[in-house]
């Protein structure tokens, strides 16, 4: 992100600091807080820095959560000007469900940048994602290339891409992983989802809502293509209604 950042040097430094806070994993916070409370540590300043990073993540998550809601709402209104409140709720809920956010995060490789994220969580989610992609691809092939009539050509038209390009999110199923009607257990999604939204919050605070969506919006493009009616028909098994 910083390599493509168009702001000033000071703004870029701010972005780096905020992203560091967002990517910080706080499994060791109990020991860090204990170190900060006792002035006997030789690395007290460093521990205080880590404590500040961890506590700042909560604010970044809060900002990122509402920024993602606002940007997806705006995007959906532009795509479907006649959408009603009920339809908007369905599409937004499916697009930013925890499982969706983590699925997109792993597809983009963001999880590999997180400090000390449990490797068991990574491997478990990757296995579930691989299975969902396999099932989703089988379903796409059975339907003739996509969940809607017109197949891959219709998908490419809506996605504004070449029909020869490979879709990324075949394992997405209306806010759930393909083959799942209910959300995954929180042990697989809670921490990665928190960090992804904190990253979004960091981008908002360092570069503004518009710039954030320039980076993050393309990652969500494929989960925003269907109308409410199309989404309900394509993914009737999803519990997000």
N, C-alpha and C positions, 0 to 999 in steps of 0.2 A: 504493500500500500504506500509506504513512504517513498518508494522509488518513483511512483506515478503521481505523487502529491504535487499540486499546482500552487500551493500557498507559499507564504514567505518562510524564511528559515526559522523564525520564532514559532510560527504556526506549526511547522513540521516537527519541531522539537516538542511542542505541546502534544501533538498527535502521538509521538513515540512514547511519551511519558504516560499518557492516558491508555494507550494500547498495552503497555507493560502492566498497568494496574488491572486491566480487563483480563489479561491472560494469566495473571497470578492465581495459583491454586492454593487454597488456604487450609489444607489438611493439617498443617503443622502449626496452626494459629495458637493452640493451647501452650505449646512450648515457647513460641515467640512472645506471647503476652507475658508469660512467666519471666522470660529474660528481660523484657522491658520494665517489669515491675521491680526487678532487683537491679540495683545500680552497680553490681559487682562484675557484670559482663565486660570483657575487653572489646566486644563488638556491639556495644549498646546502640550506637548510632545506626549501624546497619540494620539491627533488629527493629528499631523504631521506623526506619524506612519501609521495611516489610509490613509492619503493622499498619502504617498509613495506607499502603497499597491495598491491603486486604479490606480495610474499612471503606476505602473509596469505591471498591467494586460494587457495593450495595447501591450507591447513588448512580453509578454507570448503568447497572442493570435496570433500575427504575426508569431512567431516561431512555434507554434502549427499548424497553418494553413498549412504552407509549409512542415512541417515534416509529417503531415498526408497525404498530396499529394504525397510526395516522397515515403513513406512507402507503401501506397496502390499501387502506380505505380510499385514498385519493386515486391511486392507480386503478382500482376497480371501478370507480365512478367514471373515469375517463374511458375505460374499455366498454362499460355497460351503462350508458347515461340513463337508461330507463329503469335501472335496478331499484327495487324497493328495499325497505329496511330489513325484512326477513331474508331476502336473497343475499343482501350484503353481509348479514351476520353469518350465513352459511359459508360463503366464499372466504371471508376473512378468517373465520375460525379454522377452516381447513388449511388455509395457506400458512397460518402462523401457529398451528398446533405444535406442542413440544416435539412430537415425533417428526413432524415436517422440518422444523428448524434444525434439529440435530442431523437428520438425513441430509439436508442441504449442506450443513457444516462439514460433514464427513466427505461428501462428494467434492467439496471445494478444497479439501485437505487442511482446513483450518485447525482441526483437532491435533495435527502434528506439531503445532506451535505452542500448545498449552504446557506450562511448566508442571511436571509431576502428575499429570492426569493418569489415573490408575490404568495400567496396561490391560488388566482383565476387562475393564469396561470397554476399552477400545476394541479389543479382539471380539468381545461378545456382540457389540453393536455392529461391527464390520461383518460378522457372520450372519446376523439377522438382515442386514442391508443386502448382502450378496444373495441370500435366499429370496428376498423380496424382489430384487432385480430379475432373477431367473423366472419367478412366477409371473411377474409383470410382462416380461418379454414374451413368454408363452401366450399370455392373454392378448397382447398386441398382435402377435402373428395370427392368432385365431380370429381376431376382428378385422384383419386385413391391413394392419399397419398402425392403427391408433384406436383410441376408445370411441371416436366419432366416425361416421361415414365420411369417406374421402381419404381415409388412411393417412399415410405419411405426408402426402401432398397437402392435405388440409392442415396438418400439424405444422408443416414448414411455412405455410402461408400465414398462420397466426403467429408463429414464432419469429417470422421474418428472417428465415434462414434457408439455406440450400437443402433440397430434399436428400442430398447425399450426406449431409451432416447427421451424426448420431445423436438422438435425444439422450439427455443425461439422467432423467428421473423416471425411468420405467418402473421402479419399485414404489413410486408414490401412488397412494390410493385414497384420495379424499381426506387427507389429514392423518392417515394411518399408513403403515408399511403394508405393501401388498400381501394379502393372505391373512391380515390381522383385522378383526372388526373392533377391537378395543385397543386403547393406548398401551404402550409398553410400560413395564414397571419403572418407577422413578429411578431405580438404581442404574438404569441404562441411559437415562436422558437428563436427569436433574442438573448435574454439574455441567455437562457440555452445553445444555440449553442456556443456563445462567451465564456462562462465559460468552456464548455467541451474542446474547443480548447486551452484555456489558461491552463487547467490541463495538456494537452498533451505537451504544451510548457514547463511547469514546470518540467515535467518528463525528457524531452530532455535535458534541461539545468543542471539538477541535476545529471542525471545518463547516459546520452548519448542516441543516436537514437536507438541503438540495444536494450538496456534495456527497453526503453519506449515501443517499439513494442512487447516486451515479455509480458508486462502488458496489452497493449491496443489492440494488434493484435487479440487475441482470441475474443474480443468483436465484431470485424468486420468480423469474419470468415464466418458467414452465408450469408453475403451480397456480398461475393466475389466468390461464387461457380459456377456461370454461365458464359459461354462464351458470347461474344457479340451477336451472333446469337440466342443463347438460351434466353438471357435476353430480346431481342427485341420481340421474339415470345411469351415469357411467360408474359411480361408486355407491350403489345402494346399501352395501354392507357396512359402510362406515357409520359409526355411532355418532358422528358429528352432524347434526341436522340443523 
